Amino acid sequence: MEKHNCNCNHGEHEHKHDHGHEGCCGGSCGHDSHEEAEKIYLTLDDGEELECDVIGVFEVENKEYIALLPVGEEDAFLYTFEETEEGPVLDQISSDEEFEMVAKAFTELYQ
């Protein structure tokens, strides 16, 4: 299991949406169990680390996004994603329109 700490410094996440997950992602992520899923640790504004399973990285209109499922939660978080030499870089999706487009693609891919 590979672990990353993205240090994105996001506080409360603006885009929490229920995508009807059962377990990791309804079994469509290819992982046999949560224990095998890749992990990313989000560092919140208050310094708390939030452990998340990586559901997947996917592309929408030539831009990469990542879907994360915080351990013990049912709602997935969606972020922009870029892999750099220093590790993954995550950022919040900039507009509601972009988020809706990404959420639709996520639902089609992982449910």
N, CA, C and O of each residue as an XYZ file, in Angstrom:
444
protein
N       0.855     -1.165      0.000
C       0.000      0.000      0.000
C       0.905      1.234      0.000
O       1.737      1.405      0.891
N       0.734      2.073     -0.992
C       1.516      3.288     -1.103
C       0.777      4.407     -0.372
O      -0.445      4.515     -0.474
N       1.516      5.241      0.366
C       0.898      6.337      1.100
C       1.486      7.657      0.629
O       2.681      7.750      0.350
N       0.645      8.671      0.544
C       1.065     10.016      0.167
C       0.479     10.996      1.166
O      -0.588     10.747      1.727
N       1.157     12.092      1.393
C       0.595     13.200      2.147
C       0.617     14.398      1.220
O       1.682     14.953      0.949
N      -0.539     14.804      0.733
C      -0.588     15.847     -0.287
C      -0.435     17.241      0.296
O      -0.142     18.180     -0.444
N      -0.626     17.407      1.617
C      -0.527     18.714      2.258
C      -1.289     19.798      1.514
O      -0.775     20.895      1.298
N      -2.515     19.483      1.124
C      -3.298     20.442      0.349
C      -3.827     21.584      1.209
O      -4.268     22.604      0.680
N      -3.786     21.422      2.541
C      -4.213     22.453      3.483
C      -5.638     22.936      3.272
O      -5.936     24.111      3.488
N      -6.509     22.049      2.856
C      -7.914     22.418      2.723
C      -8.590     22.254      4.066
O      -8.386     21.259      4.761
N      -9.396     23.239      4.424
C     -10.180     23.132      5.646
C     -11.395     22.291      5.363
O     -11.310     21.254      4.706
N     -12.517     22.737      5.857
C     -13.744     22.014      5.561
C     -13.928     22.003      4.055
O     -13.734     23.020      3.390
N     -14.296     20.876      3.534
C     -14.407     20.716      2.085
C     -15.746     21.250      1.600
O     -16.804     20.850      2.088
N     -15.684     22.161      0.631
C     -16.889     22.795      0.120
C     -17.778     21.805     -0.618
O     -19.003     21.901     -0.533
N     -17.198     20.870     -1.330
C     -17.973     19.996     -2.203
C     -18.077     18.598     -1.619
O     -17.364     17.686     -2.038
N     -18.961     18.435     -0.655
C     -19.256     17.116     -0.118
C     -20.563     16.665     -0.750
O     -21.608     17.273     -0.517
N     -20.514     15.629     -1.527
C     -21.719     15.123     -2.173
C     -21.796     13.619     -1.978
O     -20.779     12.927     -2.020
N     -22.985     13.125     -1.768
C     -23.200     11.694     -1.614
C     -23.325     11.072     -2.992
O     -24.206     11.433     -3.773
N     -22.449     10.148     -3.278
C     -22.488      9.456     -4.557
C     -22.930      8.012     -4.382
O     -22.700      7.184     -5.263
N     -23.564      7.700     -3.252
C     -24.141      6.388     -3.038
C     -23.123      5.274     -2.936
O     -23.377      4.172     -3.423
N     -21.981      5.521     -2.318
C     -20.941      4.491     -2.219
C     -21.319      3.410     -1.235
O     -21.929      3.667     -0.198
N     -20.948      2.214     -1.578
C     -21.041      1.095     -0.665
C     -19.621      0.569     -0.507
O     -19.047      0.019     -1.447
N     -19.061      0.738      0.677
C     -17.667      0.359      0.862
C     -16.779      1.328      0.118
O     -17.007      2.538      0.147
N     -15.772      0.808     -0.546
C     -14.797      1.658     -1.239
C     -15.464      2.415     -2.362
O     -15.417      3.644     -2.389
N     -16.076      1.718     -3.279
C     -16.745      2.387     -4.404
C     -17.660      1.396     -5.099
O     -17.734      1.346     -6.327
N     -18.344      0.623     -4.304
C     -19.263     -0.343     -4.879
C     -18.559     -1.480     -5.591
O     -19.175     -2.205     -6.372
N     -17.255     -1.644     -5.324
C     -16.507     -2.726     -5.932
C     -15.948     -2.414     -7.309
O     -15.269     -3.254     -7.898
N     -16.219     -1.216     -7.840
C     -15.772     -0.909     -9.197
C     -14.357     -0.371     -9.272
O     -13.857     -0.117    -10.367
N     -13.690     -0.187     -8.123
C     -12.343      0.380     -8.158
C     -11.278     -0.669     -8.451
O     -10.126     -0.322     -8.711
N     -11.643     -1.936     -8.415
C     -10.662     -2.983     -8.681
C      -9.952     -3.472     -7.434
O      -9.177     -4.426     -7.511
N     -10.187     -2.855     -6.293
C      -9.576     -3.305     -5.050
C     -10.464     -4.348     -4.401
O     -11.688     -4.218     -4.400
N      -9.849     -5.380     -3.849
C     -10.612     -6.415     -3.175
C     -11.136     -5.945     -1.829
O     -12.154     -6.443     -1.348
N     -10.441     -4.981     -1.214
C     -10.873     -4.470      0.076
C     -10.266     -3.098      0.295
O      -9.375     -2.678     -0.442
N     -10.756     -2.399      1.318
C     -10.205     -1.093      1.656
C      -8.727     -1.182      2.011
O      -7.967     -0.254      1.735
N      -8.313     -2.289      2.619
C      -6.935     -2.405      3.070
C      -5.940     -2.357      1.918
O      -4.779     -2.007      2.131
N      -6.358     -2.694      0.719
C      -5.457     -2.689     -0.419
C      -5.453     -1.362     -1.162
O      -4.608     -1.150     -2.031
N      -6.378     -0.466     -0.840
C      -6.505      0.795     -1.542
C      -5.324      1.712     -1.211
O      -4.824      1.718     -0.086
N      -4.890      2.481     -2.203
C      -3.865      3.486     -1.989
C      -4.428      4.558     -1.067
O      -5.621      4.855     -1.118
N      -3.589      5.134     -0.235
C      -4.015      6.144      0.731
C      -3.393      7.495      0.401
O      -2.272      7.581     -0.100
N      -4.149      8.543      0.694
C      -3.646      9.914      0.680
C      -4.111     10.541      1.984
O      -5.228     10.290      2.437
N      -3.263     11.348      2.581
C      -3.599     12.023      3.821
C      -3.742     13.515      3.537
O      -2.777     14.180      3.160
N      -4.961     14.035      3.721
C      -5.204     15.460      3.554
C      -4.905     16.151      4.867
O      -5.340     15.696      5.925
N      -4.164     17.253      4.809
C      -3.893     18.040      6.000
C      -4.873     19.206      6.007
O      -4.844     20.056      5.117
N      -5.740     19.242      7.013
C      -6.756     20.282      7.113
C      -6.156     21.547      7.712
O      -5.044     21.526      8.239
N      -6.901     22.653      7.628
C      -6.418     23.946      8.130
C      -6.033     23.899      9.599
O      -5.121     24.609     10.023
N      -6.716     23.072     10.381
C      -6.420     22.990     11.819
C      -5.270     22.026     12.129
O      -4.975     21.764     13.295
N      -4.615     21.493     11.070
C      -3.481     20.587     11.256
C      -3.862     19.125     11.334
O      -2.994     18.254     11.280
N      -5.154     18.845     11.461
C      -5.618     17.461     11.518
C      -5.392     16.782     10.167
O      -5.593     17.390      9.115
N      -4.971     15.515     10.207
C      -4.813     14.732      8.982
C      -6.047     13.871      8.786
O      -6.542     13.244      9.723
N      -6.535     13.852      7.548
C      -7.701     13.070      7.185
C      -7.243     11.959      6.256
O      -6.817     12.224      5.132
N      -7.328     10.706      6.721
C      -6.923      9.553      5.922
C      -8.006      9.242      4.893
O      -9.181      9.103      5.234
N      -7.593      9.136      3.619
C      -8.540      8.883      2.542
C      -8.056      7.739      1.665
O      -6.868      7.636      1.359
N      -8.990      6.878      1.264
C      -8.711      5.877      0.241
C      -8.831      6.555     -1.116
O      -9.736      7.358     -1.340
N      -7.913      6.225     -2.017
C      -7.998      6.736     -3.372
C      -8.933      5.827     -4.156
O      -8.633      4.652     -4.368
N     -10.060      6.370     -4.582
C     -10.985      5.608     -5.406
C     -10.425      5.512     -6.815
O     -10.439      4.443     -7.426
N      -9.933      6.632     -7.328
C      -9.361      6.617     -8.663
C      -8.982      7.992     -9.151
O      -9.442      9.011     -8.636
N      -8.126      7.995    -10.162
C      -7.746      9.202    -10.886
C      -8.337      9.056    -12.276
O      -8.206      8.009    -12.909
N      -8.989     10.108    -12.749
C      -9.651     10.031    -14.047
C      -9.546     11.376    -14.756
O      -9.281     12.403    -14.132
N      -9.754     11.353    -16.052
C      -9.612     12.550    -16.868
C     -10.965     13.006    -17.394
O     -11.793     12.201    -17.820
N     -11.165     14.314    -17.353
C     -12.348     14.939    -17.936
C     -11.867     16.156    -18.709
O     -11.238     17.050    -18.142
N     -12.161     16.189    -20.000
C     -11.772     17.299    -20.871
C     -10.294     17.665    -20.698
O      -9.956     18.825    -20.460
N      -9.428     16.670    -20.820
C      -7.970     16.838    -20.794
C      -7.418     17.353    -19.465
O      -6.329     17.926    -19.435
N      -8.144     17.162    -18.377
C      -7.685     17.556    -17.052
C      -7.901     16.378    -16.117
O      -8.929     15.705    -16.189
N      -6.921     16.121    -15.226
C      -7.037     14.989    -14.320
C      -7.689     15.395    -13.001
O      -7.493     16.495    -12.483
N      -8.473     14.452    -12.486
C      -9.161     14.620    -11.211
C      -8.934     13.369    -10.384
O      -8.607     12.307    -10.915
N      -9.113     13.508     -9.066
C      -8.977     12.374     -8.161
C     -10.216     12.305     -7.280
O     -10.749     13.328     -6.848
N     -10.663     11.079     -7.023
C     -11.787     10.828     -6.126
C     -11.227     10.165     -4.872
O     -10.542      9.144     -4.952
N     -11.521     10.750     -3.721
C     -11.047     10.245     -2.435
C     -12.235      9.922     -1.554
O     -13.259     10.606     -1.585
N     -12.082      8.869     -0.768
C     -13.110      8.497      0.199
C     -12.484      8.508      1.591
O     -11.709      7.613      1.928
N     -12.818      9.528      2.411
C     -12.279      9.548      3.775
C     -12.682      8.274      4.514
O     -13.827      7.831      4.429
N     -11.735      7.694      5.236
C     -11.981      6.454      5.963
C     -13.140      6.665      6.939
O     -13.155      7.626      7.708
N     -14.099      5.757      6.892
C     -15.250      5.822      7.771
C     -16.380      6.696      7.259
O     -17.398      6.845      7.934
N     -16.222      7.272      6.086
C     -17.249      8.147      5.513
C     -17.894      7.485      4.310
O     -17.385      6.492      3.791
N     -19.012      8.035      3.868
C     -19.715      7.524      2.692
C     -19.641      8.491      1.517
O     -19.950      8.107      0.389
N     -19.238      9.742      1.757
C     -19.212     10.759      0.717
C     -17.813     10.903      0.140
O     -16.836     11.036      0.876
N     -17.728     10.874     -1.182
C     -16.439     11.031     -1.863
C     -16.111     12.512     -2.010
O     -17.004     13.350     -2.132
N     -14.820     12.820     -1.996
C     -14.323     14.162     -2.278
C     -13.699     14.124     -3.659
O     -13.000     13.169     -3.997
N     -13.940     15.150     -4.459
C     -13.364     15.257     -5.794
C     -12.464     16.479     -5.849
O     -12.837     17.560     -5.393
N     -11.266     16.296     -6.415
C     -10.278     17.369     -6.527
C      -9.625     17.326     -7.903
O      -9.657     16.304     -8.589
N      -9.030     18.455     -8.294
C      -8.131     18.406     -9.440
C      -6.891     17.661     -8.972
O      -6.599     17.635     -7.776
N      -6.160     17.055     -9.897
C      -5.024     16.209     -9.535
C      -3.885     16.429    -10.518
O      -4.095     16.490    -11.729
N      -2.676     16.547     -9.979
C      -1.472     16.609    -10.799
C      -0.368     15.856    -10.081
O      -0.126     16.092     -8.897
N       0.304     14.951    -10.782
C       1.430     14.212    -10.211
C       2.702     14.990    -10.528
O       3.000     15.252    -11.693
N       3.459     15.361     -9.481
C       4.709     16.094     -9.661
C       5.852     15.267     -9.080
O       5.628     14.214     -8.482
N       7.062     15.748     -9.260
C       8.232     15.058     -8.692
C       8.156     15.015     -7.172
O       8.661     14.077     -6.555
N       7.530     16.018     -6.560
C       7.410     16.076     -5.104
C       6.244     15.253     -4.574
O       6.102     15.084     -3.363
N       5.416     14.746     -5.464
C       4.247     13.975     -5.065
C       2.989     14.562     -5.667
O       3.053     15.494     -6.469
N       1.839     14.017     -5.281
C       0.582     14.498     -5.867
C       0.221     15.895     -5.363
O       0.473     16.242     -4.209
N      -0.373     16.681     -6.250
C      -0.873     18.008     -5.900
C      -2.375     17.999     -6.156
O      -2.827     17.735     -7.270
N      -3.134     18.289     -5.115
C      -4.586     18.338     -5.201
C      -5.038     19.768     -4.986
O      -4.416     20.521     -4.237
N      -6.131     20.141     -5.652
C      -6.699     21.465     -5.452
C      -8.204     21.349     -5.591
O      -8.712     20.435     -6.240
N      -8.912     22.285     -4.975
C     -10.365     22.266     -5.080
C     -10.778     22.602     -6.503
O     -10.088     23.337     -7.209
N     -11.893     22.063     -6.904
C     -12.452     22.343     -8.222
C     -13.000     23.763     -8.180
O     -13.719     24.138     -7.254
N     -12.646     24.553     -9.205
C     -12.839     26.003     -9.146
C     -14.260     26.512     -9.297
O     -14.567     27.593     -8.794
N     -15.135     25.785     -9.963
C     -16.489     26.310    -10.161
C     -17.522     25.205     -9.980
O     -17.216     24.016    -10.075
N     -18.748     25.630     -9.719
C     -19.843     24.667     -9.579
C     -20.081     23.923    -10.886
O     -20.381     22.729    -10.874
N     -19.949     24.623    -12.020
C     -20.168     23.991    -13.324
C     -19.130     22.894    -13.566
O     -19.467     21.798    -14.014
N     -17.859     23.200    -13.263
C     -16.804     22.202    -13.426
C     -17.051     21.028    -12.489
O     -16.891     19.872    -12.881
N     -17.444     21.325    -11.237
C     -17.701     20.254    -10.284
C     -18.817     19.337    -10.770
O     -18.691     18.115    -10.683
N     -19.890     19.899    -11.273
C     -21.003     19.086    -11.765
C     -20.559     18.183    -12.909
O     -20.971     17.025    -12.978
N     -19.719     18.702    -13.811
C     -19.207     17.915    -14.934
C     -18.340     16.757    -14.424
O     -18.449     15.630    -14.909
N     -17.486     17.042    -13.452
C     -16.586     16.028    -12.892
C     -17.382     15.003    -12.089
O     -17.106     13.806    -12.166
N     -18.369     15.464    -11.319
C     -19.200     14.549    -10.529
C     -19.964     13.596    -11.443
O     -20.100     12.414    -11.127
N     -20.457     14.090    -12.556
C     -21.167     13.240    -13.508
C     -20.225     12.182    -14.088
O     -20.588     11.009    -14.182
N     -19.024     12.593    -14.475
C     -18.041     11.639    -15.011
C     -17.661     10.613    -13.953
O     -17.537      9.427    -14.259
N     -17.474     11.056    -12.711
C     -17.137     10.157    -11.610
C     -18.229      9.105    -11.430
O     -17.942      7.914    -11.306
N     -19.474      9.553    -11.416
C     -20.601      8.628    -11.238
C     -20.658      7.605    -12.357
O     -20.901      6.425    -12.106
N     -20.436      8.045    -13.591
C     -20.462      7.127    -14.725
C     -19.314      6.104    -14.670
O     -19.481      4.952    -15.071
N     -18.156      6.538    -14.172
C     -16.990      5.650    -14.129
C     -17.000      4.673    -12.961
O     -16.580      3.525    -13.112
N     -17.475      5.115    -11.796
C     -17.278      4.331    -10.589
C     -18.542      3.795     -9.943
O     -18.478      3.260     -8.835
N     -19.692      3.920    -10.599
C     -20.897      3.328    -10.013
C     -21.531      2.378    -10.969
O     -22.559      1.779    -10.654
